[in-house]
Amino acid sequence: MSAELNSSAELDTTATTRGVAVREAQELIAFAPTSLRLAELARRVAQSDCTVLICGDSGVGKEVLAQFIHRCSSRAQRPFIAVNCAAIPENMLEAILFGYERGAYTGAHSAHAGKFEQAQDGTLLLDEVSEMPLGLQAKLLRVLQEREVERLGGRGLVALNVRVLATTNRNLRTEVSAGRFREDLYYRLNVFPLTVSTLRERREDVLPLAMHLLTARCRPGERIPALSADAAHALLTYQWPGNVRELDNVMQRALILANGAVVGPEHIQFEMDASPAPAAIAPPASSALAHSLEHAEQALILDALREGNGNRQQVARRLGISPRTLRYKLARLREQGVAVPA
C-alpha cells in the first residue's frame, strides 16, 4: 500500500455524514454504527434533566460522552464540573463534594463551596462513582433525593439545581451483590444507562480518532503530518486494550518519531506484548481501509478548519495542500451534506 492520508492522496471523501456532524458539533467522534447510536441516545437524554449512568472500560471516553451530553443540553452555558471519585482520598472527598464552613475541621480557615454548589444550574460528573466509600454513598443518596446539600460544619441547607452524570468501569450490579455499592444509590443513578464500547468494537472510529489526536498534539501553525496506508493498517488491526487513552499515547509517540515526515508503520509503537497474534484479527479489506481513510481525511480537514478559524490559506498550509485543492475537497464535503465551518 502506498496511499497516504493527505491531500496528495487520491481519496474520495465519501464519508459518513452523520458521523462528521456529531464530530463537528461536540468534539465527539462517531463513525461506527454503535457510536452513532450512542450519540443519538445521548442527544435525546440531554434534553431532559434525568440522571445518566455511563458505563464502559477504562479509557473508552466516558467523560467525553458526559461533556457531549452537557453541551447538547439547556445547561450548556453553565458549569460542567467533574470529580474523580477514585483519585481523591476518602477523608477529603466529602468536603470536596459538599463543601465546608470555616472551622469545620482543623485547617478549614475559611468557608468553601463544594462541587455540587460549584455546578449550580449546570452539570456535575461523578467520575468512577463505583469507587466511592460506602459511608459517603449514603450521603450522596440523600443529596440526590432531596436536591439539597449541607456543608460540613454548616447549619443550613443549600437548594440545588444540578444535573448529575456518573461513570463507572465496573458492573454495578455485581458491586451491589458483593455489598460494595448501595442498591438504592444504584437505582437512583441508573435512570438512563449508556454504555461506551471498547475501541476494538468500533474500528470505524480508529482512524478519525487517530487523526484528531495527531492534530491536537501539533503546535499551532505546524503542518499536520500525513498517515501512510500501512500505518493506518497497523492501527486498524491492533486490539487497543487501553482504548482511546492508549491510542492517544501511540499518536503522541508517532508525532515525535516522524518528526514532520509521513507517519509510517515504523513510527507506530504499541505497548509490548499487547499486539494480537497475526491471525487474531483479519486484515481489513482494501475497500474498508479506503473507507476508513476517507473518514479520517474528513475529520482531519474539519479539525484544521476549526483551528484555523476559517482562514483557508492557513488551513491549506497546515494540510500541505494548495488552496485550490482545499476548495475542491470542501465542495465535495458540502455536496455530501457535511456542515463545513465558515
C-alpha positions in Angstrom: 0.0 0.0 0.0 1.4 3.4 -0.9 -1.6 5.8 -0.4 -1.1 8.5 2.2 -3.7 10.2 4.2 -3.2 13.8 3.0 -4.4 15.9 0.2 -2.0 14.4 -2.3 -3.7 11.0 -1.9 -6.5 10.4 -4.5 -9.1 9.7 -1.9 -12.8 10.1 -2.5 -14.2 11.8 0.6 -17.5 9.9 0.7 -17.6 9.5 4.5 -20.5 9.0 6.9 -22.1 12.4 7.0 -23.9 11.8 10.3 -20.7 10.8 11.9 -18.9 14.0 10.9 -21.9 16.1 12.1 -21.6 14.6 15.5 -17.8 15.0 15.4 -18.0 18.6 14.3 -20.7 19.8 16.7 -19.5 18.5 20.0 -16.0 17.0 19.6 -17.4 13.5 19.8 -16.0 11.4 17.0 -18.6 8.9 15.9 -18.4 6.9 12.7 -19.0 3.3 13.8 -22.7 2.3 13.9 -22.6 1.7 17.7 -21.0 5.2 18.2 -23.7 6.8 16.1 -26.5 5.1 18.0 -24.8 6.1 21.3 -24.5 9.8 20.2 -28.2 9.8 19.2 -29.3 8.4 22.6 -27.0 11.0 24.3 -28.6 13.8 22.3 -32.1 12.6 23.4 -31.3 12.3 27.0 -29.5 15.6 27.0 -32.9 17.3 26.6 -34.0 16.1 30.0 -32.5 16.5 33.4 -32.6 12.8 34.4 -29.5 11.2 35.9 -27.3 9.3 33.4 -25.0 6.4 34.3 -22.2 6.0 31.7 -20.6 2.6 31.7 -17.5 1.3 29.9 -13.9 0.1 30.2 -11.2 2.4 31.3 -10.0 4.8 28.5 -13.0 4.4 26.2 -14.1 8.1 26.5 -16.8 8.1 29.1 -16.0 11.7 30.2 -16.1 12.8 26.6 -19.6 11.5 26.3 -20.6 13.2 29.5 -19.3 16.5 28.1 -21.2 15.9 24.9 -24.5 15.4 26.9 -23.8 18.7 28.8 -23.1 20.6 25.6 -26.3 19.3 24.0 -28.4 20.3 27.0 -30.1 23.5 28.0 -27.3 23.8 30.7 -24.5 24.1 28.1 -23.6 27.7 29.1 -23.5 26.8 32.7 -20.7 25.0 34.6 -19.5 21.4 33.9 -17.8 20.1 37.0 -16.0 16.7 37.0 -15.0 14.9 40.2 -12.8 11.8 40.0 -14.1 9.7 43.0 -11.2 7.3 42.6 -8.4 9.9 42.8 -9.5 11.7 45.9 -8.7 10.3 49.4 -11.8 9.2 51.4 -11.2 11.8 54.1 -11.2 14.6 51.6 -13.9 13.6 49.2 -16.8 14.5 51.4 -15.5 18.1 51.9 -14.8 18.4 48.2 -18.2 17.3 47.2 -20.4 19.0 49.8 -18.2 21.9 50.9 -17.4 23.1 54.4 -17.7 26.1 56.7 -14.9 27.9 58.5 -13.8 25.8 61.4 -15.4 22.6 60.2 -12.1 20.8 60.8 -8.5 21.6 61.5 -7.2 23.7 58.7 -10.6 25.0 57.5 -9.7 28.7 57.8 -12.4 29.8 55.5 -15.7 28.6 54.1 -15.6 26.7 50.8 -18.4 25.7 48.3 -18.3 22.1 47.3 -18.5 20.7 43.8 -22.3 20.4 44.0 -22.6 24.1 44.7 -20.0 25.0 42.1 -22.1 23.1 39.5 -25.2 25.1 40.3 -27.5 25.3 37.3 -25.0 23.2 35.4 -23.8 19.6 35.3 -21.8 17.6 37.9 -20.0 14.5 36.7 -19.2 11.8 39.3 -16.4 10.0 37.6 -15.8 6.4 38.7 -18.6 6.6 41.2 -18.2 2.9 42.0 -15.0 3.8 43.9 -16.9 6.0 46.4 -16.8 4.7 50.0 -20.0 3.1 51.3 -20.4 5.7 54.1 -20.3 8.5 51.6 -22.6 6.8 49.2 -25.4 7.2 51.8 -24.8 11.0 52.0 -24.7 11.2 48.2 -28.0 9.3 48.0 -29.6 11.9 50.3 -28.4 14.8 48.2 -29.7 13.2 45.0 -33.1 12.5 46.7 -33.6 15.8 48.4 -31.8 18.1 45.9 -30.1 20.0 48.7 -26.7 19.9 50.3 -25.4 20.8 53.8 -21.8 21.9 54.1 -19.6 20.2 56.7 -19.9 22.3 59.8 -22.9 24.0 58.4 -26.3 24.7 59.9 -28.4 25.2 56.8 -29.3 23.5 53.6 -28.4 24.8 50.1 -31.0 24.0 47.4 -29.5 22.5 44.3 -30.4 22.8 40.6 -27.7 20.4 39.3 -27.8 17.7 36.5 -25.9 14.7 37.8 -24.0 12.3 35.5 -21.9 9.4 36.7 -19.4 7.0 35.1 -18.1 3.6 36.1 -15.8 1.0 34.7 -17.3 -1.7 36.9 -20.5 -3.8 36.7 -22.5 -2.0 39.4 -25.0 -4.9 39.7 -22.1 -7.1 40.7 -20.8 -4.4 43.1 -24.3 -4.3 44.7 -24.4 -8.1 45.1 -20.9 -8.0 46.7 -22.0 -5.4 49.2 -19.6 -2.7 47.8 -22.3 -0.4 46.4 -25.6 0.6 47.8 -28.6 -0.8 45.9 -30.7 2.3 46.5 -28.0 4.5 45.1 -27.6 2.2 42.1 -31.2 2.7 41.2 -31.0 6.4 41.8 -28.1 6.7 39.3 -29.2 4.2 36.8 -32.2 6.2 35.4 -30.8 6.3 31.9 -27.8 3.9 31.4 -25.4 4.4 28.4 -22.5 2.0 27.6 -19.4 3.1 25.6 -18.0 0.3 23.5 -14.3 -0.6 23.6 -12.2 0.9 20.7 -11.7 -2.6 19.1 -15.5 -2.9 18.9 -15.8 0.3 16.9 -13.0 0.2 14.4 -14.6 2.8 12.1 -13.7 5.3 14.8 -10.0 4.4 15.0 -8.5 6.4 12.1 -10.7 9.6 12.6 -9.8 9.5 16.3 -6.1 8.9 15.4 -6.0 12.0 13.1 -7.9 14.1 15.6 -5.4 13.2 18.3 -2.5 13.8 16.0 -3.8 17.2 15.0 -4.5 18.1 18.7 -0.8 17.3 19.5 0.6 19.5 16.8 1.7 23.0 17.7 -0.4 25.9 16.4 0.5 26.6 12.8 2.6 23.3 12.5 1.9 21.2 9.4 -0.2 18.2 10.3 1.7 15.0 9.2 0.2 12.6 6.8 -0.6 9.0 7.8 0.5 6.3 5.4 -1.9 3.5 4.5 0.5 0.9 6.1 0.4 2.9 9.3 -3.4 3.1 9.1 -3.5 -0.7 8.6 -1.4 -1.2 11.7 -3.8 1.0 13.7 -6.9 -0.8 12.4 -5.6 -4.3 13.2 -4.4 -3.7 16.7 -6.6 -4.8 19.7 -6.4 -1.5 21.7 -6.5 -2.9 25.2 -6.0 0.6 26.5 -8.7 2.0 24.3 -8.7 5.7 23.3 -6.2 6.6 26.0 -3.7 4.2 24.5 -4.4 5.5 21.0 -3.6 9.0 22.2 -0.2 7.7 23.6 0.6 5.9 20.3 -0.2 9.0 18.3 1.9 11.3 20.5 4.9 8.9 20.1 4.3 8.7 16.3 4.3 12.5 16.0 7.7 12.7 17.8 9.3 9.8 15.9 8.0 11.0 12.5 9.5 14.5 13.1 7.4 16.2 10.5 7.6 13.3 7.9 4.8 11.0 6.9 3.7 8.8 9.8 4.7 5.3 8.7 4.3 1.9 10.4 7.8 2.3 11.8 6.5 5.2 13.9 3.5 3.3 15.3 4.8 1.7 18.5 2.3 -0.3 20.6 2.7 -1.5 24.2 4.9 -4.5 24.5 3.2 -7.9 24.1 -0.2 -6.1 23.7 -0.4 -6.6 19.9 -2.6 -9.6 18.7 -1.2 -12.7 17.1 -1.0 -12.4 13.3 -4.2 -14.4 12.8 -6.1 -12.9 15.8 -7.6 -10.1 13.7 -8.2 -10.4 10.0 -6.7 -7.5 8.0 -9.4 -5.1 6.7 -10.4 -5.4 3.0 -9.0 -2.7 0.8 -12.4 -1.1 0.4 -12.8 -1.0 4.2 -9.4 0.6 4.6 -10.1 3.1 1.9 -13.4 4.0 3.6 -11.6 4.4 7.0 -9.1 6.6 5.3 -11.9 8.8 3.9 -13.4 9.2 7.4 -10.0 10.2 8.8 -9.3 12.7 6.0 -12.7 14.3 6.6 -12.1 14.6 10.3 -8.6 16.0 9.6 -9.9 18.7 7.3 -12.7 19.7 9.7 -10.2 19.8 12.6 -7.8 22.1 10.6 -10.7 24.4 9.6 -11.7 24.9 13.2 -8.2 25.5 14.4 -7.5 27.9 11.5 -10.7 29.9 12.3 -11.8 29.7 8.7 -8.5 31.1 7.2 -8.3 28.9 4.1 -4.7 29.9 3.3 -3.6 28.9 6.7 -5.6 25.6 6.6 -4.2 24.6 3.2 -0.7 25.3 4.5 -1.2 23.1 7.6 -2.6 20.3 5.5 0.2 20.6 2.9 -2.1 21.2 0.0 -2.9 24.1 -2.4 -5.9 26.4 -1.7 -7.4 25.1 -4.9 -7.3 21.5 -3.7 -8.8 22.6 -0.4 -11.7 24.3 -2.2 -12.3 21.2 -4.1 -12.4 19.0 -1.0 -14.7 21.4 0.8 -17.0 21.5 -2.1 -17.2 17.7 -2.1 -17.9 17.7 1.7 -20.8 20.2 1.2 -22.2 18.1 -1.6 -22.4 15.2 0.8 -24.3 17.3 3.3 -21.4 17.9 5.7 -21.6 21.1 7.7 -18.4 22.9 6.8 -17.3 25.6 9.3 -17.4 29.1 7.7 
